[in-house]
Amino acid sequence: MASPASAPDIAGRLEAVCDRVASAARRAGRSPASVAVVAVSKGFPAEAVTVAQGAGQVDFAENRVQELRKKAPQVHGVRWHFVGRLQRNKVRDVVGLVSLVHSVDRIELARDIAARACDADRVQRVLVQVNAGDDPAKAGCTLDEAPALVRAVRDMQGLACEGLMTIPQLGVDPRPTFARLRHLRDDLRSDFPEVQHLSMGMSNDFEVAVEEGATIVRIGEAIFGPRPDPDLQPPAGGSFDRSSALPAGRT
Ligand SMILES: *Cc1c(COP(=O)(O)O)cnc(C)c1O
């Protein structure tokens, strides 16, 4: 098993990622402050989170409820995000613990989160996950379903729908997928001004995502180093098995 990256490694990588995000934002005529970096700590121990936190990182994400529940009590003062497939029977473990759920992709799940949030007297911030690349291996509602789902979610008491999330298909140019999500957000925003965020971009494509309007990038390995457990390779769903590299020349 690979040993965890050292503290200077993580701090240096984090700084490099933030610099690349800032450059991509400027290239697109955007303010670097308009993009939040969420560090995806799945597969890495709580100590890695603490090290990144010491280097100034505030937002962290997990994609499995069990791992989140184990890690969260071991660190203090970070903001957690949930970015994985959420089963309805795990909703109660997530609501209130995380500041933003990125992966609401069906109405039944939204209803359960809303009910739980109301019970706890809170408002849970969520994003609607859209399968904007039409990838059979990915979670997310279709582009066609998205407007109705956003409308339903924003009408639910206990939920605040603040934007959209997507994971592009591996092995294809991610730019058109990111652009589609942005267009959808722009359309929705004219009716629903609170639908602002675009959570898109991971270690291997975050600069493209920022150029296409990402307001949140979700970055694991580019910050923490190679993930020790291959079972936790991103994204949940196992599509990394089919192809591990993007085509050359995609930039
Ligand atoms: C794992 C994961 C990421 C981060 O992936 P990296 O390639 O390590 O940057 C981002 N989003 C989701 C939903 C993930 O599961």
Ligand as a Chemical Component Dictionary entry (heavy atoms), coordinates in Angstrom:
data_LIG
# 
_chem_comp.id                   LIG 
_chem_comp.type                 NON-POLYMER 
_chem_comp.pdbx_formal_charge   0 
_chem_comp.three_letter_code    LIG 
# 
loop_
_chem_comp_atom.comp_id 
_chem_comp_atom.atom_id 
_chem_comp_atom.alt_atom_id 
_chem_comp_atom.type_symbol 
_chem_comp_atom.charge 
_chem_comp_atom.model_Cartn_x 
_chem_comp_atom.model_Cartn_y 
_chem_comp_atom.model_Cartn_z 
_chem_comp_atom.pdbx_ordinal 
LIG C1 C1 C 0 -13.303 11.150 -6.655 1  
LIG C2 C2 C 0 -14.168 12.230 -7.144 2  
LIG C3 C3 C 0 -13.631 13.463 -7.535 3  
LIG C4 C4 C 0 -12.143 13.764 -7.519 4  
LIG O1 O1 O 0 -11.455 12.960 -8.429 5  
LIG P1 P1 P 0 -9.876  13.175 -8.678 6  
LIG O2 O2 O 0 -9.644  12.546 -9.993 7  
LIG O3 O3 O 0 -9.172  12.500 -7.567 8  
LIG O4 O4 O 0 -9.646  14.632 -8.705 9  
LIG C5 C5 C 0 -14.507 14.448 -7.952 10 
LIG N1 N1 N 0 -15.830 14.247 -7.993 11 
LIG C6 C6 C 0 -16.392 13.069 -7.634 12 
LIG C7 C7 C 0 -17.865 12.916 -7.705 13 
LIG C8 C8 C 0 -15.580 12.033 -7.209 14 
LIG O5 O5 O 0 -16.136 10.859 -6.861 15 
# 
loop_
_chem_comp_bond.comp_id 
_chem_comp_bond.atom_id_1 
_chem_comp_bond.atom_id_2 
_chem_comp_bond.value_order 
_chem_comp_bond.pdbx_ordinal 
LIG C1 C2 SING 1  
LIG C2 C3 SING 2  
LIG C2 C8 DOUB 3  
LIG C3 C4 SING 4  
LIG C3 C5 DOUB 5  
LIG C4 O1 SING 6  
LIG O1 P1 SING 7  
LIG P1 O2 DOUB 8  
LIG P1 O3 SING 9  
LIG P1 O4 SING 10 
LIG C5 N1 SING 11 
LIG N1 C6 DOUB 12 
LIG C6 C7 SING 13 
LIG C6 C8 SING 14 
LIG C8 O5 SING 15 
# 
